[in-house]
């Protein structure tokens, strides 16, 4: 498999799009990634509304890509529940109710669109529902290596928070949350790592982070890591809940939303 970096949203490692290498070169892979992001963004933004019908030939012509690249883009969108392909009909855009809203790519596109505030609120509510429970689980199941990774991530956040290097801070923050979810030993929690990563990435890339990360947020990350290391599920859950609430309040403040 070839990993094609997203040219629209910064090309970070967790934003890569997997593409087939069976009949395509690196250039074709880049075309696939760019076309996928653009078509997906048009669907999310409503330019391609539910019921709109596309064809492979139209996509190929509009984006100057081969029909095979257009077909692969459609296959990815179909796997996300955003379109349905039928013989003699074409490719039909589906209603939002059919979309796989947990797909990290869809989250990324929605965060880049006009419903960013609603998407962030939705994701904050989701995180409140599972991350505190995951923190409690990690306090029971985390290995010493995972505890060390959490502690190192917090140290990196302290350093990069002071320097104002938001990209490096973001990388450490994602490492922290992915490691915590993995430390639960629960594959369902682990599978939500991409969702959390896109939330954190979107907050940074859409300027919803302060120029200097809030020291309180870093302290809460440290409290979570420490509680996990000490094997205290209740304390880990409590600290994570406070952390999620702090993040939600900070985003609402940046959006100018008093709710």
N, C-alpha and C positions, 0 to 999 in steps of 0.2 A: 504494500500500500504506500502511496505517496501522500505526504501531508502538505496541503496547500494553505499558506497563511492568508488570513483574511486581510485584503488590501484596504478595506474601508474602516475597520475598527482596530487598527494598530498591529495586527499580526502577532499577538502574543501566543505562546505555546498552547494554552488551553482553548484558543479560538481557532485552531486549525480545523480544516475540513478534510475528511478522508476521501480520496478519489482513487478510482481503479487505474492501475498502470498497465493493464493488459493490452491496450491499443492506443495509449496516449503518452505524450512526452511531458516533461515538467511544464512546458509552456501551456499545454492543453489543460494540465491540472490547475494552473493559475487562472486560466479562462473559466474553468468550471467553478472555482471558488468565487470569483468575482461575479459571474452570472447568477449563481445561486443566491448570493447575498442581495443582489439587486432585485431579482424577481421576488424573493422572499420579502424584501422591504416594501416592494410595491403592493404585495398582497396585504401585508400588515397595515400599511398606510391607507388602504382602501382604493388605491388607484386601479387595482385589479380586484373588483368586488366579487362577492359570492355570486356564483352563476356565470361569471365571465368564462368564455371558452377560448383556449389557446391551442396552438398546434406546434409540433416540433419544428415545422418549416418556418413558422413565424418567429419562434424564439431564435432559431439558427440565423435568420436574416437580421433580426433586430440587434443581436449581440455579436454578430460576425463570428460565430462559432460553428463547428461541425454539428451535424444532426446527432451524432453519437454523444457529443458533449451536452447538447440540449436534452437528449433522452436521459442522461444520467442526472441532470438537474431535476427533471421531472420525477425521476425515481426517488430522489432524496425528499422532495416536497411531498410526494405521495406517502412516503414512510412517516412523515410528520403530520399526516392527516390534513394537509392544506389543499391538496388537489386530488382529483380522481381521473384516471386515464381510461378511456373506453374507445374501442374500435368504432370507426365511422362517426364518432361524436367529437373526439379530441380530448383536450385536457381541461377539465372543469374546476374552477376555484370553488372550494367548499366553505361552508359557514364556519364562523369562529368556534361554534360548539363542537366541531369535529376535530379541531386542532389539538395536537399533543402539546399542551401548554407547559409540560415539564422539559421539553427539548431545549437544551442550552442555546441552540442557534435561534430558536423562536424567541426566547427570552431576550437575547441580544438585540434582535430586530425590533422587538416591541419597546425596549428601553431606548432605542434610537428614534422612535416615532413619537407621535403626538400624545399617545396615551401613557407616556412614561410615568406620570404621577400615579395613575391607577395601577399600573403594573408594579411599581415599587411598594405601594400599599398592600397589594395582594401578596407579594413575595414576603413582606415583613410579617404579615399574618401567618403565612406558611412557616416561616422560620421560627416564629414563636411556638408553633405547634410541634416541631420536631427537634430543634437544636438543643433546648434545655434537657429533653429526655435523652438525647444522644450523649450529652455531656455526662449525665448521670451514668449511662451505660459505659462510657469510656473510663469513668472512675473505678469501675469494677473490672474491666477487661484489658485496659491499656498495658502494653509491654513497657519495659524500661526504655527500649529504643524509642518508642512512640512518645513517652514522657519527655525524653531528651529532645526530640524533634519539636515538640510543643514549646519547651523552654527556650530552645534556640530561636524559634520563630518570634517569640515575644521579645527576646533580646534584639533581634534584627528590627523589629517594629520600633523599639525604643530608639535605636540608632538612627533609623531612617525618618522617624517622626521628628526628631530634633533637627535633622538636616533639611527636612522638607522634600526629600526625594520620594514623591508619591508613587512612582512606578515600583521602586524597590520595596516600599512599604506595602503596596498592593501584593507583590509576590510573596512577601512574608505572611501577610494576612491570609492569603489563599492557602498557603502551606499549612498554616495553623488549623483552619477549618476543615480542610481535606483530611489532615491527619487525625483530627478529633473524630470525624465521622468514621474513618477506617478503624480507629481504636475501639469502636463499639463492638467490633466483631460481627456486626449485622450487615449483610450484603445490601439490604434495602436502604439503610442509612448511608452506606458508602456510595450507592448509586446517585444520591442527591448532591454529591460533591460538585458536579458540574453546574447545578442550579445555583448553589451558593457562590461559586466562582464567578458566574455571570452577573450576579447581583453586585458583588464587590467590584468587579471590573466596570460595570455600567456606572456605578456611583462615582468612581474615579474619573472615567473618561468623559462623563457628561458634567463634570465640574460640580458634583454634589458633595465633594469632600472639602473641608477647610484646607487652607494652604499648609497649615501645620496640624496634623492629626490631634484630636482631643486626648490629653494625657489621661483623662478618666477612662476613655475607651481602652487605652493600652493597659491601664491598671486592672481593668476588668478581665482582659485577656489573661493577664498574669494570675489573677485570682482563679480563673477557670483552670489554667494549667497546673497551678499549685494544688487545687482541690483534687484534680485527677491523679496527680503524683502521690498525694496522701491517701488516696482511696476513699474519698468522702463524697459519695453520690449526691447527697442533699445539698452540700455546699457548691458542688460543681453545677448542679441544676439551677440553683439560685443565682449564682454569678453569671451563668450564661443567659438567663432570662433578663437580668439587668443589662447585660451587654446588648442583647437584641433590642430592648426598649431604648437604650441610649442611641443606637444606630438609627432606629425609626424616627426618634425625635429630631436627631440631627438632620436627617433627610427632609423631614417636613419643614424644618426651619430654612433649609437651603431653597426649598421649593416655594417658600412663602405661604405655606399651608398651616394655619393655626390648629387644624383638627388633630 
